[in-house]
């Protein structure tokens, strides 16, 4: 299941809801992405204090659903949950949740990492950093994210 | 054709979406970008060869030689930075 939302999410409640009543699940793996406490000071002495995530409504849901389907074909998964937030967030807030459930741990671990690597490079989200003067600057994509993706290519 | 812009392309071009009337000679994704570059300096700069951009056609990533059709949804954006 995928959800794209502005609101925060409760990690424990989401995991409980996913596993409830499904006794075929032997292991659950979760990844939570947070807004980092950006303590780096930029060249002009301003400091990043929040970020806003923009996305492409429609394509986001389509890509996340495709990523979920690919993972389900590749690993024997009992359930999958991807939640990605958009809008303005401050350091410490949740951005993304990936939960995978399987009979055994290996499928859960591997598929969770696969989902995150794909999501980082394929889901149409863009981060706008906001500094303490209210100025926004768009975050550049990282090549290391593409490298992370390439290891899943068979 | 409906053209959408996201992230810095949206702020640079100054709108989130617009309806563009394309001449009949425009047949591929690359042709659309070439045509947009003729719409003014802002477009030429935002879509310049030095810029790294991605195109989605009907919400799927597209290649430059993909063929476009009337009624397609055409989106231009920078490499993604979610997660």
gemmi code that builds the backbone of each chain (N, CA, C; Angstrom):
import gemmi

chains = {
    "A": [
        ("UNK", (0.846, -1.189, 0.000), (0.000, 0.000, 0.000), (0.884, 1.244, 0.000)),
        ("UNK", (0.428, 2.251, -0.705), (1.198, 3.489, -0.704), (0.310, 4.653, -0.242)),
        ("UNK", (0.931, 5.619, 0.404), (0.215, 6.825, 0.818), (1.120, 8.032, 0.642)),
        ("UNK", (0.590, 9.073, 0.038), (1.315, 10.334, -0.112), (0.501, 11.358, 0.656)),
        ("UNK", (1.093, 11.945, 1.680), (0.285, 12.788, 2.564), (1.098, 13.926, 3.158)),
        ("UNK", (0.375, 14.957, 3.597), (1.005, 16.103, 4.233), (1.235, 15.822, 5.726)),
        ("UNK", (0.329, 15.058, 6.314), (0.330, 14.819, 7.751), (1.484, 13.905, 8.167)),
        ("UNK", (1.868, 14.023, 9.427), (2.837, 13.118, 10.017), (2.206, 11.724, 10.137)),
        ("UNK", (3.039, 10.724, 10.452), (2.528, 9.376, 10.666), (3.123, 8.802, 11.945)),
        ("UNK", (2.417, 7.809, 12.517), (2.854, 7.148, 13.739), (3.443, 5.796, 13.341)),
        ("UNK", (4.758, 5.678, 13.463), (5.453, 4.479, 12.972), (4.916, 3.214, 13.629)),
        ("UNK", (4.785, 3.247, 14.958), (4.314, 2.056, 15.680), (2.917, 1.656, 15.259)),
        ("UNK", (2.033, 2.641, 15.156), (0.640, 2.359, 14.781), (0.577, 1.783, 13.368)),
        ("UNK", (1.423, 2.300, 12.474), (1.411, 1.808, 11.090), (1.883, 0.355, 11.025)),
        ("UNK", (2.935, 0.044, 11.786), (3.461, -1.328, 11.771), (2.442, -2.290, 12.390)),
        ("UNK", (1.826, -1.873, 13.496), (0.826, -2.733, 14.140), (-0.346, -3.001, 13.205)),
        ("UNK", (-0.792, -1.972, 12.516), (-1.939, -2.120, 11.625), (-1.598, -3.077, 10.487)),
        ("UNK", (-0.361, -3.008, 10.018), (0.056, -3.847, 8.897), (0.141, -5.325, 9.286)),
        ("UNK", (0.632, -5.589, 10.480), (0.852, -6.987, 10.867), (-0.384, -7.612, 11.506)),
        ("UNK", (-1.317, -6.791, 11.956), (-2.468, -7.287, 12.704), (-3.255, -8.332, 11.911)),
        ("UNK", (-3.390, -9.510, 12.497), (-4.222, -10.547, 11.887), (-3.536, -11.368, 10.809)),
        ("UNK", (-2.282, -11.057, 10.480), (-1.587, -11.835, 9.456), (-0.470, -12.654, 10.110)),
        ("UNK", (-0.793, -13.886, 10.476), (0.184, -14.711, 11.205), (1.171, -15.405, 10.280)),
        ("UNK", (1.074, -15.148, 8.976), (2.092, -15.662, 8.039), (3.355, -14.814, 8.110)),
        ("UNK", (3.236, -13.618, 8.681), (4.400, -12.721, 8.782), (5.345, -13.218, 9.874)),
        ("UNK", (6.603, -13.408, 9.500), (7.593, -13.835, 10.474), (8.577, -12.728, 10.820)),
        ("UNK", (8.613, -11.682, 9.972), (9.541, -10.578, 10.228), (9.103, -9.322, 9.515)),
        ("UNK", (9.335, -8.212, 10.180), (8.982, -6.910, 9.597), (10.217, -6.025, 9.634)),
        ("UNK", (10.474, -5.354, 8.535), (11.590, -4.417, 8.491), (11.024, -3.033, 8.187)),
        ("UNK", (11.500, -2.030, 8.917), (11.002, -0.680, 8.632), (12.154, 0.290, 8.496)),
        ("UNK", (11.975, 1.273, 7.652), (12.925, 2.368, 7.531), (12.150, 3.669, 7.664)),
        ("UNK", (12.657, 4.561, 8.521), (12.039, 5.872, 8.678), (13.058, 6.932, 8.280)),
        ("UNK", (12.710, 7.754, 7.310), (13.589, 8.862, 6.921), (13.134, 10.123, 7.645)),
        ("UNK", (14.117, 10.842, 8.229), (13.809, 12.047, 9.007), (14.467, 13.275, 8.379)),
        ("UNK", (13.925, 14.430, 8.693), (14.593, 15.679, 8.311), (15.771, 15.847, 9.262)),
        ("UNK", (16.979, 15.903, 8.700), (18.181, 16.035, 9.536), (18.247, 17.401, 10.188)),
        ("UNK", (18.929, 17.441, 11.323), (19.170, 18.707, 12.005), (20.340, 19.384, 11.313)),
        ("UNK", (20.000, 20.181, 10.302), (21.062, 20.765, 9.472), (21.810, 21.820, 10.262)),
        ("UNK", (22.913, 21.433, 10.861), (23.667, 22.441, 11.595), (24.764, 23.035, 10.736)),
        ("UNK", (24.706, 22.759, 9.418), (25.753, 23.354, 8.594), (25.384, 24.804, 8.272)),
        ("UNK", (26.399, 25.633, 8.413), (26.211, 27.034, 8.086), (26.693, 27.245, 6.667)),
        ("UNK", (25.884, 27.908, 5.877), (26.252, 28.112, 4.491), (27.269, 29.250, 4.359)),
        ("UNK", (27.801, 29.400, 3.149), (28.874, 30.376, 2.924), (28.491, 31.795, 3.356)),
        ("UNK", (27.223, 32.121, 3.207), (26.790, 33.480, 3.531), (26.312, 33.609, 4.988)),
        ("UNK", (26.698, 32.609, 5.829), (26.357, 32.627, 7.251), (24.880, 32.429, 7.562)),
        ("UNK", (24.122, 31.983, 6.580), (22.733, 31.621, 6.878), (22.705, 30.140, 7.224)),
        ("UNK", (21.628, 29.684, 7.830), (21.538, 28.303, 8.270), (20.210, 27.698, 7.804)),
        ("UNK", (20.275, 26.452, 7.334), (19.054, 25.787, 6.880), (18.214, 25.402, 8.089)),
        ("UNK", (16.945, 25.786, 8.111), (16.142, 25.488, 9.294), (14.835, 24.760, 8.993)),
        ("UNK", (14.516, 24.529, 7.732), (13.325, 23.757, 7.393), (13.434, 23.326, 5.945)),
        ("UNK", (12.596, 22.392, 5.549), (12.539, 22.063, 4.132), (11.106, 21.827, 3.700)),
        ("UNK", (10.880, 22.120, 2.420), (9.560, 21.884, 1.850), (9.712, 20.877, 0.727)),
        ("UNK", (8.912, 19.824, 0.795), (8.937, 18.829, -0.269), (7.804, 19.075, -1.241)),
        ("UNK", (8.207, 19.284, -2.495), (7.235, 19.419, -3.577), (7.151, 18.064, -4.277)),
        ("UNK", (5.996, 17.731, -4.827), (5.934, 16.493, -5.604), (4.995, 16.659, -6.784)),
        ("UNK", (4.925, 15.625, -7.593), (4.124, 15.640, -8.813), (2.912, 14.735, -8.575)),
        ("UNK", (1.801, 15.336, -8.113), (0.622, 14.518, -7.787), (0.214, 13.689, -9.005)),
        ("UNK", (-0.052, 12.449, -8.781), (-0.407, 11.563, -9.894), (0.785, 10.702, -10.259)),
        ("UNK", (1.865, 11.349, -10.712), (3.061, 10.572, -11.052), (3.675, 9.957, -9.793)),
        ("UNK", (3.640, 10.690, -8.693), (4.206, 10.163, -7.444), (3.542, 8.838, -7.083)),
        ("UNK", (2.215, 8.845, -7.059), (1.471, 7.634, -6.697), (1.762, 6.511, -7.702)),
        ("UNK", (1.825, 6.885, -8.972), (2.076, 5.887, -10.020), (3.444, 5.226, -9.841)),
        ("UNK", (4.469, 6.054, -9.604), (5.821, 5.507, -9.455), (5.940, 4.664, -8.181)),
        ("UNK", (5.363, 5.149, -7.087), (5.455, 4.385, -5.838), (4.744, 3.040, -5.981)),
        ("UNK", (3.600, 3.034, -6.661), (2.863, 1.781, -6.866), (3.691, 0.817, -7.721)),
        ("UNK", (4.382, 1.345, -8.727), (5.237, 0.496, -9.575), (6.403, -0.081, -8.775)),
        ("UNK", (6.978, 0.756, -7.910), (8.106, 0.309, -7.097), (7.648, -0.806, -6.156)),
        ("UNK", (6.462, -0.628, -5.568), (5.917, -1.660, -4.678), (5.706, -2.968, -5.450)),
        ("UNK", (5.128, -2.851, -6.642), (4.841, -4.036, -7.449), (6.135, -4.776, -7.816)),
        ("UNK", (7.169, -4.001, -8.159), (8.457, -4.613, -8.504), (9.021, -5.394, -7.307)),
        ("UNK", (8.931, -4.800, -6.125), (9.444, -5.470, -4.918), (8.657, -6.745, -4.634)),
        ("UNK", (7.353, -6.677, -4.826), (6.512, -7.860, -4.555), (6.807, -8.999, -5.522)),
        ("UNK", (7.213, -8.644, -6.752), (7.558, -9.682, -7.716), (8.912, -10.300, -7.403)),
        ("UNK", (9.754, -9.498, -6.773), (11.134, -9.940, -6.560), (11.317, -10.702, -5.250)),
        ("UNK", (10.531, -10.371, -4.230), (10.656, -11.041, -2.930), (9.291, -11.575, -2.496)),
        ("UNK", (9.279, -12.644, -1.713), (7.998, -13.163, -1.208), (7.504, -12.316, -0.031)),
        ("UNK", (6.772, -11.274, -0.322), (6.357, -10.331, 0.721), (4.887, -10.528, 1.098)),
        ("UNK", (4.642, -10.507, 2.386), (3.265, -10.574, 2.883), (2.581, -9.226, 2.766)),
        ("UNK", (3.364, -8.176, 2.995), (2.780, -6.832, 2.899), (3.872, -5.786, 2.700)),
        ("UNK", (3.468, -4.655, 2.139), (4.373, -3.535, 1.897), (3.623, -2.253, 2.218)),
        ("UNK", (4.292, -1.333, 2.890), (3.699, -0.010, 3.123), (4.741, 1.058, 2.823)),
        ("UNK", (4.359, 2.012, 1.989), (5.225, 3.168, 1.727), (4.404, 4.419, 2.029)),
        ("UNK", (4.897, 5.241, 2.948), (4.263, 6.541, 3.203), (5.307, 7.610, 2.916)),
        ("UNK", (4.974, 8.573, 2.086), (5.899, 9.688, 1.825), (5.149, 10.987, 2.053)),
        ("UNK", (5.752, 11.863, 2.828), (5.106, 13.159, 3.096), (5.541, 14.217, 2.096)),
        ("UNK", (4.737, 15.270, 1.982), (5.122, 16.453, 1.222), (4.748, 17.669, 2.066)),
        ("UNK", (5.181, 18.840, 1.619), (4.907, 20.060, 2.379), (6.096, 20.466, 3.228)),
        ("UNK", (5.855, 21.374, 4.190), (6.963, 21.935, 4.976), (7.237, 21.099, 6.224)),
        ("UNK", (8.508, 20.821, 6.455), (8.905, 20.011, 7.618), (10.136, 20.601, 8.281)),
        ("UNK", (10.219, 20.409, 9.596), (11.368, 20.905, 10.337), (12.233, 19.736, 10.794)),
        ("UNK", (13.489, 20.017, 11.178), (14.383, 18.935, 11.595), (13.735, 18.051, 12.664)),
        ("UNK", (13.942, 16.750, 12.531), (13.381, 15.792, 13.472), (12.073, 15.183, 13.008)),
        ("UNK", (11.426, 15.822, 12.033), (10.147, 15.289, 11.563), (10.353, 14.106, 10.621)),
        ("UNK", (9.362, 13.219, 10.601), (9.373, 12.091, 9.668), (9.137, 12.595, 8.249)),
        ("UNK", (9.857, 12.028, 7.282), (9.590, 12.320, 5.874), (8.978, 11.098, 5.197)),
        ("UNK", (9.606, 9.947, 5.435), (9.224, 8.755, 4.669), (9.247, 7.521, 5.565)),
        ("UNK", (8.330, 6.608, 5.286), (8.293, 5.317, 5.990), (8.167, 4.202, 4.963)),
        ("UNK", (9.035, 3.206, 5.094), (8.921, 1.991, 4.281), (8.843, 0.815, 5.243)),
        ("UNK", (7.830, -0.004, 5.096), (7.677, -1.199, 5.931), (7.487, -2.408, 5.016)),
        ("UNK", (8.269, -3.455, 5.270), (8.104, -4.681, 4.494), (7.907, -5.839, 5.460)),
        ("UNK", (7.011, -6.739, 5.113), (6.717, -7.882, 5.976), (6.804, -9.159, 5.154)),
        ("UNK", (7.485, -10.156, 5.740), (7.662, -11.415, 5.025), (7.717, -12.551, 6.038)),
        ("UNK", (7.729, -13.773, 5.524), (7.856, -14.924, 6.425), (9.246, -14.938, 7.049)),
        ("UNK", (10.243, -14.471, 6.281), (11.621, -14.529, 6.753), (12.323, -13.184, 6.624)),
        ("UNK", (13.373, -13.008, 7.428), (13.977, -11.682, 7.541), (14.685, -11.201, 6.276)),
        ("UNK", (15.303, -12.133, 5.541), (16.113, -11.682, 4.412), (15.296, -10.897, 3.390)),
        ("UNK", (14.117, -11.430, 3.068), (13.248, -10.748, 2.095), (12.827, -9.383, 2.630)),
        ("UNK", (12.550, -9.313, 3.928), (12.107, -8.044, 4.525), (13.228, -7.003, 4.489)),
        ("UNK", (14.434, -7.418, 4.910), (15.581, -6.499, 4.910), (15.898, -6.002, 3.492)),
        ("UNK", (16.058, -6.971, 2.590), (16.497, -6.613, 1.238), (15.474, -5.736, 0.524)),
        ("UNK", (14.212, -6.095, 0.629), (13.191, -5.346, -0.113), (13.027, -3.932, 0.451)),
        ("UNK", (13.218, -3.768, 1.756), (13.103, -2.423, 2.335), (14.192, -1.516, 1.768)),
        ("UNK", (15.402, -2.055, 1.661), (16.501, -1.267, 1.110), (16.278, -0.967, -0.380)),
        ("UNK", (15.816, -1.978, -1.081), (15.487, -1.819, -2.503), (14.438, -0.716, -2.694)),
        ("UNK", (13.399, -0.752, -1.891), (12.330, 0.252, -2.007), (12.860, 1.656, -1.770)),
        ("UNK", (13.712, 1.813, -0.753), (14.267, 3.140, -0.467), (15.180, 3.606, -1.600)),
        ("UNK", (16.023, 2.699, -2.111), (16.944, 3.081, -3.190), (16.172, 3.500, -4.442)),
        ("UNK", (15.097, 2.783, -4.744), (14.303, 3.130, -5.920), (13.562, 4.437, -5.717)),
        ("UNK", (12.973, 4.558, -4.537), (12.193, 5.747, -4.230), (13.041, 7.027, -4.324)),
        ("UNK", (14.286, 6.937, -3.816), (15.162, 8.114, -3.817), (15.462, 8.620, -5.228)),
        ("UNK", (15.491, 7.701, -6.196), (15.901, 8.094, -7.541), (14.759, 8.160, -8.548)),
        ("UNK", (13.587, 7.589, -8.218), (12.494, 7.534, -9.190), (11.232, 8.295, -8.778)),
        ("UNK", (10.976, 8.433, -7.495), (9.730, 9.091, -7.077), (9.891, 10.609, -7.226)),
        ("UNK", (8.958, 11.263, -7.914), (9.134, 12.697, -8.218), (8.845, 13.628, -7.026)),
        ("UNK", (9.860, 13.720, -6.156), (9.843, 14.658, -5.027), (11.059, 15.564, -5.156)),
        ("UNK", (10.906, 16.796, -4.718), (12.041, 17.738, -4.727), (12.073, 18.492, -3.418)),
        ("UNK", (13.298, 18.598, -2.842), (13.463, 19.284, -1.555), (13.902, 20.726, -1.760)),
        ("UNK", (13.202, 21.605, -1.097), (13.569, 23.018, -1.073), (13.998, 23.359, 0.351)),
        ("UNK", (15.282, 23.688, 0.515), (15.773, 24.054, 1.847), (15.462, 25.523, 2.110)),
        ("UNK", (15.087, 25.776, 3.340), (14.728, 27.150, 3.728), (15.695, 27.595, 4.817)),
        ("UNK", (16.329, 28.748, 4.642), (17.281, 29.184, 5.670), (16.632, 30.177, 6.627)),
        ("UNK", (17.434, 30.625, 7.616), (16.866, 31.467, 8.667), (16.515, 32.882, 8.200)),
        ("UNK", (16.774, 33.189, 6.923), (16.314, 34.479, 6.404), (15.061, 34.279, 5.550)),
        ("UNK", (14.601, 33.019, 5.460), (13.401, 32.736, 4.685), (13.670, 32.464, 3.219)),
        ("UNK", (14.967, 32.432, 2.857), (15.322, 32.161, 1.462), (15.339, 30.655, 1.201)),
        ("UNK", (14.787, 30.255, 0.066), (14.762, 28.836, -0.273), (15.765, 28.487, -1.355)),
        ("UNK", (16.379, 27.298, -1.242), (17.243, 26.845, -2.341), (16.983, 25.361, -2.586)),
        ("UNK", (16.913, 24.992, -3.862), (16.605, 23.612, -4.241), (17.804, 22.713, -4.028)),
        ("UNK", (17.563, 21.550, -3.449), (18.630, 20.581, -3.189), (18.978, 19.848, -4.484)),
        ("UNK", (20.282, 19.702, -4.744), (20.729, 18.965, -5.939), (20.657, 17.466, -5.696)),
        ("UNK", (20.385, 16.727, -6.769), (20.377, 15.264, -6.682), (21.801, 14.768, -6.462)),
        ("UNK", (21.919, 13.613, -5.809), (23.240, 13.070, -5.504), (23.541, 11.859, -6.366)),
        ("UNK", (24.758, 11.819, -6.894), (25.150, 10.674, -7.727), (25.171, 9.384, -6.925)),
        ("UNK", (25.474, 9.502, -5.620), (25.548, 8.300, -4.786), (24.193, 7.587, -4.729)),
        ("UNK", (23.109, 8.353, -4.924), (21.786, 7.719, -4.947), (21.625, 6.853, -6.189)),
        ("UNK", (22.168, 7.317, -7.313), (22.122, 6.512, -8.538), (22.980, 5.262, -8.387)),
        ("UNK", (24.124, 5.422, -7.706), (24.994, 4.266, -7.474), (24.279, 3.221, -6.629)),
        ("UNK", (23.542, 3.716, -5.618), (22.809, 2.801, -4.736), (21.783, 2.004, -5.531)),
        ("UNK", (21.204, 2.651, -6.523), (20.183, 1.993, -7.334), (20.791, 0.927, -8.237)),
        ("UNK", (21.966, 1.231, -8.774), (22.546, 0.348, -9.791), (22.861, -1.039, -9.240)),
        ("UNK", (23.062, -1.159, -7.924), (23.409, -2.480, -7.386), (22.237, -3.462, -7.450)),
        ("UNK", (21.021, -2.947, -7.701), (19.848, -3.833, -7.775), (19.571, -4.299, -9.195)),
        ("UNK", (20.347, -3.758, -10.152), (20.098, -4.147, -11.542), (20.679, -5.522, -11.804)),
        ("UNK", (19.832, -6.396, -12.346), (20.286, -7.763, -12.605), (20.646, -7.935, -14.069)),
    ],
    "B": [
        ("UNK", (-0.950, 21.132, -25.877), (-0.501, 20.126, -24.921), (-0.268, 20.772, -23.553)),
        ("UNK", (-0.634, 20.033, -22.506), (-0.410, 20.556, -21.162), (1.035, 20.298, -20.745)),
        ("UNK", (1.731, 21.370, -20.374), (3.126, 21.244, -19.929), (3.216, 21.650, -18.458)),
        ("UNK", (3.808, 20.779, -17.645), (3.952, 21.040, -16.207), (5.424, 21.271, -15.872)),
        ("UNK", (5.655, 22.151, -14.899), (7.020, 22.413, -14.438), (7.083, 22.214, -12.933)),
        ("UNK", (8.197, 21.640, -12.463), (8.353, 21.427, -11.023), (9.696, 21.955, -10.526)),
        ("UNK", (9.730, 22.185, -9.202), (10.937, 22.601, -8.482), (11.530, 23.875, -9.129)),
        ("UNK", (12.856, 23.915, -9.361), (13.428, 25.191, -9.827), (12.962, 25.545, -11.231)),
        ("UNK", (12.521, 24.558, -12.004), (11.998, 24.895, -13.338), (10.687, 25.675, -13.232)),
        ("UNK", (9.888, 25.308, -12.226), (8.631, 26.024, -11.993), (8.905, 27.475, -11.576)),
        ("UNK", (9.856, 27.651, -10.639), (10.121, 29.012, -10.166), (10.804, 29.851, -11.249)),
        ("UNK", (11.670, 29.204, -12.031), (12.395, 29.935, -13.079), (11.446, 30.361, -14.209)),
        ("UNK", (10.617, 29.418, -14.662), (9.721, 29.736, -15.766), (8.537, 30.577, -15.284)),
        ("UNK", (8.218, 30.431, -14.010), (7.221, 31.330, -13.435), (5.793, 30.811, -13.473)),
        ("UNK", (5.611, 29.551, -13.811), (4.270, 28.964, -13.707), (4.393, 27.462, -13.503)),
        ("UNK", (3.336, 26.872, -12.917), (3.350, 25.436, -12.636), (2.877, 24.639, -13.837)),
        ("UNK", (2.002, 25.232, -14.623), (1.569, 24.544, -15.840), (1.034, 25.533, -16.852)),
        ("UNK", (1.113, 25.144, -18.116), (0.578, 25.987, -19.177), (0.175, 25.115, -20.356)),
        ("UNK", (-0.728, 25.652, -21.157), (-1.183, 24.955, -22.353), (-0.358, 25.498, -23.520)),
        ("UNK", (0.319, 24.616, -24.224), (1.174, 25.055, -25.335), (0.615, 24.515, -26.653)),
        ("UNK", (0.444, 25.403, -27.623), (0.050, 24.972, -28.968), (1.305, 24.641, -29.753)),
        ("UNK", (1.428, 23.397, -30.135), (2.648, 22.968, -30.823), (2.429, 22.913, -32.329)),
        ("UNK", (3.426, 23.354, -33.088), (3.318, 23.199, -34.546), (3.372, 21.712, -34.933)),
        ("UNK", (2.869, 21.384, -36.127), (2.818, 19.984, -36.565), (4.187, 19.335, -36.686)),
        ("UNK", (5.209, 20.180, -36.823), (6.564, 19.648, -37.004), (7.126, 19.061, -35.703)),
        ("UNK", (6.483, 19.363, -34.581), (6.964, 18.883, -33.289), (6.426, 17.473, -33.043)),
        ("UNK", (7.326, 16.492, -33.055), (6.869, 15.100, -32.984), (7.431, 14.300, -31.812)),
        ("UNK", (8.543, 14.755, -31.266), (9.170, 13.979, -30.186), (9.366, 14.856, -28.946)),
        ("UNK", (9.748, 14.202, -27.856), (10.046, 14.907, -26.600), (11.131, 15.960, -26.842)),
        ("UNK", (12.172, 15.573, -27.573), (13.259, 16.501, -27.876), (12.774, 17.702, -28.677)),
        ("UNK", (11.838, 17.449, -29.626), (11.259, 18.542, -30.422), (10.516, 19.537, -29.528)),
        ("UNK", (9.785, 19.003, -28.534), (9.026, 19.883, -27.634), (9.983, 20.810, -26.888)),
        ("UNK", (11.098, 20.229, -26.380), (12.075, 21.045, -25.659), (12.676, 22.106, -26.584)),
        ("UNK", (12.995, 21.695, -27.811), (13.542, 22.658, -28.784), (12.547, 23.788, -29.036)),
        ("UNK", (11.280, 23.433, -29.171), (10.253, 24.440, -29.428), (10.121, 25.396, -28.233)),
        ("UNK", (10.094, 24.825, -27.031), (9.968, 25.665, -25.832), (11.128, 26.657, -25.721)),
        ("UNK", (12.322, 26.202, -26.117), (13.506, 27.085, -26.040), (13.353, 28.320, -26.926)),
        ("UNK", (12.461, 28.249, -27.914), (12.272, 29.407, -28.803), (11.248, 30.401, -28.235)),
        ("UNK", (10.649, 30.039, -27.094), (9.579, 30.883, -26.542), (10.096, 32.085, -25.746)),
        ("UNK", (11.384, 32.237, -25.670), (11.911, 33.394, -24.946), (13.152, 33.046, -24.164)),
        ("UNK", (13.792, 34.086, -23.662), (15.074, 33.922, -22.992), (14.974, 33.063, -21.731)),
        ("UNK", (13.878, 33.262, -20.987), (13.692, 32.505, -19.750), (13.643, 30.999, -20.048)),
        ("UNK", (12.914, 30.642, -21.095), (12.812, 29.233, -21.497), (14.158, 28.712, -21.994)),
        ("UNK", (14.800, 29.518, -22.840), (16.081, 29.102, -23.418), (17.093, 28.830, -22.309)),
        ("UNK", (17.052, 29.664, -21.265), (18.011, 29.502, -20.185), (17.643, 28.314, -19.289)),
        ("UNK", (16.361, 28.236, -18.912), (15.924, 27.162, -18.018), (16.127, 25.786, -18.654)),
        ("UNK", (15.967, 25.723, -19.969), (16.078, 24.436, -20.669), (17.392, 24.332, -21.439)),
        ("UNK", (18.384, 25.120, -21.016), (19.675, 25.149, -21.695), (20.416, 23.823, -21.621)),
        ("UNK", (21.346, 23.658, -22.543), (22.101, 22.401, -22.637), (22.879, 22.099, -21.357)),
        ("UNK", (23.212, 23.149, -20.607), (24.001, 22.962, -19.389), (23.141, 22.512, -18.205)),
        ("UNK", (21.823, 22.496, -18.378), (20.929, 22.125, -17.274), (20.598, 20.625, -17.317)),
        ("UNK", (20.561, 20.026, -16.128), (20.182, 18.614, -16.056), (18.687, 18.546, -15.761)),
        ("UNK", (17.928, 18.098, -16.737), (16.479, 18.018, -16.550), (15.959, 16.624, -16.913)),
        ("UNK", (14.788, 16.326, -16.386), (14.104, 15.074, -16.706), (12.756, 15.430, -17.321)),
        ("UNK", (12.277, 14.525, -18.184), (10.959, 14.728, -18.777), (10.094, 13.516, -18.488)),
        ("UNK", (8.835, 13.770, -18.129), (7.874, 12.678, -17.985), (6.743, 12.908, -18.975)),
        ("UNK", (6.365, 11.840, -19.650), (5.270, 11.881, -20.604), (4.161, 11.013, -20.022)),
        ("UNK", (3.007, 11.630, -19.778), (1.889, 10.920, -19.138), (2.334, 10.198, -17.865)),
        ("UNK", (3.172, 10.887, -17.083), (3.600, 10.441, -15.760), (4.544, 9.239, -15.779)),
        ("UNK", (5.215, 9.023, -16.921), (6.302, 8.046, -16.990), (7.545, 8.753, -17.510)),
        ("UNK", (8.722, 8.348, -17.015), (9.952, 8.959, -17.509), (10.064, 8.740, -19.008)),
        ("UNK", (10.472, 9.797, -19.727), (10.520, 9.733, -21.185), (11.936, 9.965, -21.694)),
        ("UNK", (12.196, 9.452, -22.902), (13.461, 9.673, -23.596), (13.247, 10.757, -24.662)),
        ("UNK", (14.356, 11.340, -25.097), (14.270, 12.454, -26.047), (13.592, 12.070, -27.369)),
        ("UNK", (13.758, 10.813, -27.798), (13.170, 10.435, -29.096), (11.780, 9.799, -28.968)),
        ("UNK", (11.202, 9.800, -27.765), (9.830, 9.295, -27.616), (8.858, 10.205, -28.369)),
        ("UNK", (7.855, 9.580, -28.998), (6.885, 10.333, -29.794), (5.780, 10.897, -28.904)),
        ("UNK", (5.409, 12.131, -29.189), (4.326, 12.751, -28.412), (3.031, 12.731, -29.213)),
        ("UNK", (1.917, 12.793, -28.467), (0.607, 12.823, -29.113), (-0.235, 13.928, -28.490)),
        ("UNK", (-1.221, 14.350, -29.268), (-2.144, 15.367, -28.767), (-2.792, 14.893, -27.471)),
        ("UNK", (-2.881, 15.770, -26.498), (-3.529, 15.388, -25.247), (-2.578, 14.776, -24.233)),
        ("UNK", (-1.307, 14.599, -24.600), (-0.323, 14.079, -23.649), (-0.105, 15.070, -22.505)),
        ("UNK", (0.270, 14.528, -21.341), (0.701, 15.385, -20.230), (2.222, 15.352, -20.224)),
        ("UNK", (2.822, 16.514, -20.375), (4.269, 16.644, -20.548), (4.818, 17.381, -19.336)),
        ("UNK", (5.730, 16.763, -18.605), (6.260, 17.415, -17.400), (7.779, 17.530, -17.480)),
        ("UNK", (8.298, 18.664, -17.027), (9.744, 18.911, -17.020), (10.174, 19.216, -15.593)),
        ("UNK", (11.230, 18.533, -15.137), (11.672, 18.749, -13.757), (13.132, 18.355, -13.584)),
        ("UNK", (13.756, 18.784, -12.485), (15.141, 18.387, -12.216), (15.180, 16.950, -11.679)),
        ("UNK", (16.370, 16.337, -11.619), (16.489, 15.025, -10.988), (15.871, 15.055, -9.582)),
        ("UNK", (15.239, 13.968, -9.197), (14.436, 13.981, -7.963), (15.315, 13.909, -6.711)),
        ("UNK", (14.790, 14.454, -5.611), (15.551, 14.495, -4.355), (14.689, 14.157, -3.138)),
        ("UNK", (13.784, 13.180, -3.314), (12.917, 12.807, -2.188), (13.568, 11.822, -1.240)),
        ("UNK", (12.761, 11.213, -0.410), (13.209, 10.161, 0.498), (13.852, 10.674, 1.757)),
    ],
}
model = gemmi.Model(1)
for chain_id, residues in chains.items():
    chain = gemmi.Chain(chain_id)
    for i, (resn, *xyz) in enumerate(residues, 1):
        res = gemmi.Residue()
        res.name, res.seqid = resn, gemmi.SeqId(i, " ")
        for name, pos in zip(("N", "CA", "C"), xyz):
            atom = gemmi.Atom()
            atom.name, atom.element = name, gemmi.Element(name[0])
            atom.pos, atom.b_iso = gemmi.Position(*pos), 0.0
            res.add_atom(atom)
        chain.add_residue(res)
    model.add_chain(chain)
structure = gemmi.Structure()
structure.add_model(model)
structure.setup_entities()
